[in-house]
């Protein structure tokens, strides 16, 4: 199998098992990701650590998926590939739009961080002042 997926708590983790991710596999990868998108699960991680070479079209599938997830208030994080080719240096720049991590555990942990919006923080501070 070229791609596998599993749910770890509330995070979908997709694994790409191929060394050279090319335009040939891009269509199959897109179908895999489309089937994996669940509107109730909004946190996704794609593990590219087995890849040593990635085609720009394959990266395009990741970008399209990321846009779909943003539309449903989701997010996509990437486990960094082991790019070896100098031609992949430009692709490394393409991955900058994603949060990238060295391991699945690290990416899952990043989803556990709680962010408070400034507006919500102000509201909480006002409530605590009113109560005191």
Number of C-alpha atoms within 10 A of each C-alpha: 6 13 16 13 16 11 13 9 8 13 17 21 23 22 19 20 16 18 17 16 23 16 17 12 16 19 14 13 19 17 11 16 19 12 9 16 17 14 10 9 18 17 20 25 23 23 26 24 21 18 18 16 21 24 17 17 16 18 18 15 18 22 17 12 18 18 15 16 20 13 10 13 12 18 20 24 24 24 24 20 21 15 20 12 10 9 12 16 11 10 16 13 9 14 17 10 10 15 15 19 19 15 15 20 10 12 23 21 10 13 15 8 8 7 8 9 9 9 9 10 12 12 12 12 12 11 11 10 9 8 7 5
